[in-house]
């Protein structure tokens, strides 16, 4: 019998960590593994038997064969019983390792498949739209990158993703790969066919439709610049709920009162959403052009959301409460530029959805070349934090967000964070 990782599972390696990315019971997840686990699991490729794995490891570790055999058995037995590894009777070559120990490749991709949108929101970070769609050829190119480099979570976004003529094809291909899918939409563009297509994401647990809803009808229609947007979005949310499609609500805070925010959270729960996230507006794109600013500081918003969390949250509904002083997800930063990337519809690569400078274009350069040039720099980069920003009036606004730091650096007399970071970064690309 030969041992192999279960279908659609693999080991993801990067310069500073190694994880087992697995797919089990329609659920995609991962957990870190150490070097010993890596050496064993990489040989679970459908062409090695248990004894062959042991013999291979004898050349790696200076241990008695019996000791190695016992240790491998102790590790593999619960992995087999837990459904992470399967036994096959004939050799079936299986690629077990993705990524590189030399170059960072992302786990998460924000894929902007079109910049067309039927709305013209007053706060949109996309100042200029060319009404373009990613081509079928480039779609397949991006899918190949996902396969090769181990991307496991994809956010479909940009203008209005649901308008893409190949949206059904894109969704089918992502589901075929059992990737976690996050679809961002305004909720104003839909029909029966699209709703049926969206039902497919139920095949992959944790996949979700994220819908923008910014307050009561007056506020929402003002922000969205469309008198019918509120009614259409509520209808869309109702359709998602009736079809048992998992959805979340994303809201932007401009000048909504505390009472309106409370009503919004109550409405979100009543609609059947899994989670609501309310964020301060980013002062860029149309928001900067229209001079829109948030009336609550991040700390004030966080305190309010914690009150609403205590009042409304239960096992079926989450009020996301960002803490301005929370630690970044990665060692020094949010992961932008090396663990998280954005691909635009024109195949430009940027560090994240809201840092809009180009690292390269995949029509002109290979993905490996782009990552080789820039990813290690981002891994050394520190996001804004108390170490640099404790005396700055914008410290709670920028906390642990590189994009916010870049956006705010010219709004203060001196940005200590930026001055420290530009030595390892490339300031000529930051505008």
N, C-alpha and C positions, 0 to 999 in steps of 0.2 A: 504493500500500500504506500502511496505517495501523499505527502502533506502539502496543502496549499491554503493560502488565505481565502476566505470566502469571496465570492464574486463582488467586484467593485470596491474591494478593500485594498489598501496599499500602505507602505511606509513612506512618510514624507520627511525628507531630510533637508536641513538648512545649516548654515555655518555654526549656529549656536544651540540647535535643538533637534530632536528627532521625535516623531509621533507616529502612532498607528492610527490611520484614518480608516474607519470601518463603516460598513453598511449592513444593518441587521434589522429585520422586522420593519422595513420601510423607514428606518431611522438612520440618518447620517451623523456621525460624531467622530471625535478623536480623543486620544489621551497620550501623554508623553511616555516615552519608553527610554530605558538606559541602554548602554552599549551592548551589554550581554543579551538583552531582549532583541536588539536590532540584529545581532549576529545570528540568532536563532531564526527570527521571523523572515529575514531576507532569503533564507534557504527553504522557506515554505512556499515554494514556487511551482509545485506540481510535478517536479522532476527529481525530487530528493525524498528518499524514505527516511524514517526515523533514524535508522542506523547510519545512513549516509550523512545526515545532519550532524550526528555525534562525531563521526570520523572527520568531517570538515572542521569542526570546532576544535578537534585535537591539535590541529596545526595553528590555531589562534591562541589557545590557552595552554599554559604549562601545567596541566593537571593530569592525574591518572584517568584512563579511559572510563573506568567504572564511576569515578566521581562526576565526570562530564555527563555520562549517561544518566545518572541519578538527577543531576541538576536540570538537564534538558527535559527529562520526564516530568519533574516537579513543575516546570514552567508550562509545558505544552498540554498536560492533562486538563487543567482548568480552562485553557484556551479552546481546546476541542469541545469540552463539555459546555462551555459558554457560547459556542456557535461562532467563534472568530476564525477557527481553522477547521477545514474538512479533510477527510481522507478520500482519495480517489484511487481507483484500481489500475488505471493506465496513465502514462505520463501525459500531462497537459501543461505545456510551458506557459507560465504566468508571470507577468512583470510585477515584481513586488515593491520596487523602489522608485520613487519619483523625487525630483528636486536635486540639490547639489550641496556638497559640503563646502564649496568654494563661493557660490553665488546664491543670494537670497532670491527665492521665487514666492509670489504671494499665495496665501490661502484664500483670500477674499477678493472678488473682482466686482467693481461697480461698472456695469456695462451699459453705456449710453447708446442705444441702438437707433435713436433718431433725435434731432433737435426740433422737430415739428411739434407744435402744441396748439390746440384750438383756442387756448386762453392766452392772455397777456398779463400775468399776475404782477401786481405792483411791487412785490418783494422778490421776484425771481432772480436767482443768481446768474442766470444766463441773460446777459445784456443783449447779445446779438444772436439771432436765430437765422439759419440759412434754409430751414425747411428741408433738410437732407435726411436720408435714411441709409443705414449701413447696407452694403450690397450683399447678395447671396454668397458671392465669392469670399468676401471679407468675413461674413458670418462663419463660414466653414473654416477659415483661417484661425479665427478666435477659438472655435471649438477644438481644433487640433492643439492649440496652445494649452487649453484646459486639460486635455488628455495627457499631454507630455509633461507638464510641470506641476500637476497636482493641485489645481484650484478646486475647492470643494463647496464654496458658497458664492452665489452670483446674485447681484442686485440688478434688475432691469429697470432702467430709469432714463433720465434726461428730459426731453420735452414731454410728450405723452407716448409712453412705450406701447400702449395698446393699439395705436394707430399704425404700427409697422405692418406692411403687407405680408411679411413673413413671420409675424408674431407666433402663429400656430406652429410653424416649423421650428423656430427657436425654442419654444417651450417644450416641444416633443423631444428635441435633441438634449436639452438639459435634464429632462426627466429620464431619458434613456440612460444617462450617466449617473442618475440618482444623486444629483447635486441639490443642495438646499437652495431654494429660489425665493427671492424677495422682490415682489413687483410693486414699484412705486407708481401711483396714479392719482390724478385729480378726481377721478370718479365721475367725470362729465361725459366721457366718450365710452359708450358701451351699447351692446345690443344682445339679442338672444344667442347669436352664434359665439360672440366673445365670452359671454357668461358660461356657456358650455365648455369652451376652451379652457377657461380659468378653473373649472372643476377638476381638471387634470392634476393640479398641484396637490390635491389631496393624497396622491400616491406617495408623496415624499413628506413625511412628518416634519413639522417645524417650518415648512414652506408657507409663505404668508403674502397676502396682498396688503400693502400699506397705503392708506387713503388719506389725503389731506382734508382736514376739516378744522377751520380756524376760529370758530366761535359761533355766535348767533347768526341769523340770516343777514342782518345788516352788515356785520363785520366781515363775514365770509364773502359776500357778494362784492363788497368794496375791495377787499384784498385781491379777489380773483378777477375783478374788473368785468364781471359778467352777471347779469341780473338773474339768470336761470341756474347758476352754478350750485347754489345751496340746495335747491329742490332736487336737482339731478344727482348730486352727491348723496343725499339722504336716500333716494330711490336705489342707487347703486349699492349702498351699504345694506339696505333691506334685502336686496337680491342676494348678496353674498351670505347674509345670515340665513335666509331661507334655504340656500343650497349647502349649508354647513361648510362653506369655504372659510378657512381661518383668515381673519383680517385684523389689522391694527389701525389706529388713527394717529396721524402725525399733525401737530399743530404748531403754528408760528405765533409768537407773542409780539404784538406791536403796542397798542394802547388799550387792550382789553382790560376791563376792570376785574378786580378779584372776584366779584359776584359772577361776572360772565365766565371766568375760568372755572368757577365751581359748577356752574350750569353746564359747561362743556363736558366736564368729567362725568357728571351725572348722566348727560345725554349719551356719551360714549358707552357707558355701562349698559344703559337701557337698550341701545342698539345691538348689543351682543358682541362688542369688540373684545379681543383678548387683552389688548394693551393700549394705553394712550401715552404718547410722548409729547410734551410741550416744551419747545425750545425758544430761546431768545432769537430774535432776527439777526441774521448776518448782514452787516452793513456793507454790502457789495452788490454789483450788478444793478438791477432795477431798484433795489432798496436804497442804494446810495444815490442813484439818479433821482429818486422820488423823495429823498431826505426822510426816510422812515427809520425810526428808532424805537427801541423797547422802553416801556415806561417802568419796568421792574428790573432791578439788578439780578444777576444770576443767583446770588445768595437769597434775595427776597423771594424769587420764584421757587427756589429749592425748598424754603421753609413752608411756603403755601402748599406745594405739592405733597410734602410729608404729612401735612394736616389732612389733605384729601385722600392720601394713601390710607391713613388710619381709618378714615370714615367709610371709604367705598371698596377698598381692595378685598378680594376673597380668592378662592382657589381658581376661579374662572376669569378674573379680571385683575390686571396689574396697572398701577399708576407708576410710571417710570420716574424716578427721582434722582436726577444727576446731582452729585455732590461736587461743588466747585473745587474741593481739595482732594478728590479721590485720586488714587494712583493710576497711572496710565496702564493700558493692557499689556504693553511690552516693557522691556527693561528700562528704557529712558523716555519712551514716547508712545504715541498712539498707533504706531505701525505703518503710518502713511509712507508710501514710496518704496516699501520693501515687503511688508506683509499684506498691505492693502494697496490696490491700484485702481485707476479708472482708465477704461478704454472708451474713447469718444467715437461717434459715428464716422468720423473721417480717419479713424485709426491712430489718432494721437494718443500717447500715453501720458497721463498726469499722475501725481502722487495720491490724490484722493478727489472726491467729487467737487470739493470747494477750494482746492489749490490749483489755480488754472494757469500753470505754466508747463510747457511741453518738454518731456524727457526724450522723446523720439517719436517717430511715426512708423508704424508697422508695415506700411506700404514700401518704405525705403530702407528699414533696418530690421534685423532679426530681433525677436524678443530677447534672446540670450544676450545680444550686444547691448540693448538698452539696460537690462538689469546689471550686466557686468560693469557698466560705466557708472551707474547711479545708486544701486541698492545698498552697497556697503556704506555710502555716505549717509543715507537716511538712517541706517541702523545705529550710527554713532551720534545722530542728531538728538538733542534734548528738546522736548516740548516745553512750552512755558510752564514754570513751576515756582514754588516759593523760593527755591534756591536763587533764582534770578529776579523774581518779580515782586517780592514781599513789600517793597516800598512804592510800587506803581499803583496808580489809581485804577488801572484796567486789570489788576491781577485776577479778580474773580471772573471777568469776562473771558480772558484768554486761557484760563487754567487747563493745562494738559492738552491743548488743541493747537497744533502747529498752524492750521489755517487761520484761526482767530488771531494768533500772534502776528502773522504776516499782515493780516487785515488791519491790525491796531498799531503797528509799529510807527506809523507816521502821525498818529493821533496823540502821541505823548512827546514830551520834550526830548527825552532820551530813552530808548528801549534797551535796557541792559541785556535782556535775553537775546535780542537780535545781534547786538554787538559781540556777544560771546560766541554765538553760533555761526556767524558768517565766515569764521575762519575755516570751518570744516564744510561749510555749505557752498553754494555758488550764487552769491547775491545778484550777479548780473542777470539772473533769470527771474528774480523776484521783482514783480512790478506792483 
